[in-house]
Amino acid sequence: MASVEDIKNIFGPYQEHHQLTIYENEKIILDIVELICDSYCKDLRTLKFLGQILTQQDYEELIEERNISQKCGYPLCHLSQERTNANGRDQFTKNFMIQNNPYNYLNNYCTLKHYKSSMIFKLQLNEEPLFERWKSFNKYMSQLQNTDTILDASLVRADIRLYEDFEMEDNNRSVENEEIKRIIKNIRALNINNGEQDIDANQLSSLLEEIKITEIENPLPLGDLQKNTVND
């Protein structure tokens, strides 16, 4: 598995350089492609760091090289692509399959999920080559510690969002919705209506404390009323 530190080691000979030549840029990208082709990204943090380096064209070359090595194009995956014989086809057949086969992505990826994940990642990559961004990137890299904390994220583009990030957010929302349903069900179970039963204050308080309130930064003065008016 390739980690952030493994990728940073590739930059060792160049970190004292104030500028990066085109040749050095190509050498760095080639070494990174070879590293990820022989292995795969250790975790989400590693892939996000990789995303600060590669251009979209670099990434396309990485996918192609991983496919030649019979690996799924998504750098987080250690599996092979679903179909491994596409590289043996002539160019006419490849083009025909791309245009007419809805499952053509299986020639490059193991699943539809990793195809989507790869496209989400690719669309966020830089268009400018690394040597044009070298000064800010090199400073950013020197401040990057072996933790999940980025000391100065303003030196690079906004943090890359992965398919897995959205997936985790959806899972968290589902869990919170289930928790709210459970709390409401428990409150109803107290039979609090028309004074038919004395309320156990401690029990009710305990249930209400479980409800999470999300505060909105810079709320509108009239709250949802103003929000609905603006939307209309």
N, C-alpha and C positions, 0 to 999 in steps of 0.2 A: 504493500500500500504506500502511495506517495503522500507525504504530509507537507504542510506549509514549510517546515524546515528543509525538507528535501528540495523544494523549489527554490527557496532562498539560497541554498548552497550553490545553485547554478549561477547566481549573480555574484558570487564571491569575488572573482577576478575583475569585476567591472564597477564595484560599489564606490571606488575612489575616483571614478571617471566623472568629470563635470558634464561631458556629453557622450552620447552613444553613437557610434558609426552605424551605417546601414549593415555593414558586414557583421558587426558585433550583435546587432539586433537580430539578424537572421540566424546567427550561431546560437543565441539564447533560445529563440523560438524552436529551433531544431532540437536542442537538448531537452527542452520541456516536452516536446512532442514525443521524443524517444522515451522519456521517463514515464509519461502517462500511457504510452502504448505498451510498455513492458509491465505496467501495473494498473492501478486506478486510484482515484482520489480517496483518501482516507475518510474524509467527512465533509460536511457542508461547508465548513470554514475553509478547507483546502480548495474546494471548487470555487468559492467566492473570491479567494485570493487569486486563483488562476484567471478568473474573469476580469481582474484588474490589469492583466498582462496582455492577453490575447485580443487580436482584432477578430472580426467576424470571418475574414478570410483565413486567418490562422486557425480558427476553430474548425472551419470546413476541412482544412488539411489534416487536422488532428482526427476528425471523424473518419476520413478516408484511410488514414494510416491504421487506425484501430480496426477498421473493417478488414483491411488487408491481413491484419494479424488475427482475424476471426474473433473480434471482440465487438460487443455492443458499442455504438458510437457515443453513448452518454458516459462521461468520464467517471461518474460515481459507480458504474456497474462493472462487475467482474465476469459477467456472463458473455457468451457469444451472441451475435445477432441471430435472429430466428432462421434466416436463410443465408447460407454461406457460399452459394454458387454464383452470385450476381457478378462478381469480379471476373469470372471466366467468360462472360458473354461479350459479344462484339458491341461496338458503340451504338449501332442502329437498334439492336435488341434492347439495350439499356434504355435508350431514349423512348422507345415504344412502351416499355414497361412503366417508365416514370409517368408518361402521359395517360396511360390507360388502365393501370393496375392500382386500385384503391388501397391495396395492402403492400405497396412498394416499399413503405417505410421499414418493413420486416427484413429487407435486404441490408439495412443499416443499424437496426435496433432490435432488441430482444422482445419488446412489447410496445403497444401504443402509448402507454404511460411514459416510457423513457423517450419516445419520439417527441411527445408533447413537452416533457421536461427539458429536452435538449433545445427545442425551438424557443422556449421561454428564456432559457439561458442565453442563447445566441443573440436574440433581439436586443439584449441589454449590453452587448459588448461594444467596445470602442471601434470607431472607424479609423481613427488616427493610429499609425504605427507607434510602437513603444518608444523609438528613438526621439519622436517629437514630444513625448510626454515624460521624458527621462528624468528631468530635474525634479519635478513634483513627485513622480513615482518613487524615485530613489530615496527621497527624504521620507516619504510615507513608509517605505519598506524598512528604513533604519529605525523608525519608531515603533514598528510592529513587534509586539512582544509575543511570546509563546502562550498567549491566553486568548480569550474571545473578545478582548477589549482592543479597539482601535484608538490610538492616542490622538490622532488628528485625521479624521476621515475627510476633512475639507480638502486635503491634498489630492484626492482622487474623486472619481464620480461617486454618486450616492451608492450606498451599499446595494449589491445585487440581490434581487429577490428570486428565490428558486421555487420550483413547483412544490417542493417539500415544505417550504415555508407556508404557502397558501394551504396546503393539506393539513398542516398542524393547526393553523388558525381555524379551519373548518371543524376539525376534531374538537378543539377547545370550546368553540361555540356550541357544538352538539352536546358536550358534557355539561356546560353551563345551563343550556336549555333543559336538559334532563334534571339537573339539580333544582331548577326553579319549579318544574312540574312536581317533583317530589315534595318540595317544601309546601307548595300550595295544597297538595293532597293531604299532607299531614295537618295543615292548619284547618282544612275542612273537616278532618277527622275529629277535631275538638268539639264539633257541633256548636259553634258559637253563632247562635241566631236567636233573636227574640228573647234573650235572657233565659233560655231553657236550662242553661247549665252555667255554674260559676266558672270563670276563666282562671286557669292556672297561669298566673302572670309569669312565673319563671319559665314555664314550658313554652309559652307564646314568645317570650323574649328570646329564648334560645333559637327558636325557628326563624324569627325575623332577622337575627344577627347573621344567619347564613346567607341572606340575600346580598349579593354584591352590587354595589352602586358604582357605575362608571361615570367619572366626571369628565365633562367636555371642556377642553381648553378654549378660552375666549367665547363663552356662551353668549347668545343673542340676549339683549335686555328683556324681551318678552318671551323668551324660551321657544317652545314648539309653535306657539301661536304666530310669532314673527317668522319662524322658519317656514311654516306652511304658506304664509302670505307671500314670502319671497319666491317660493317654488311656483306659486300660482302665477 
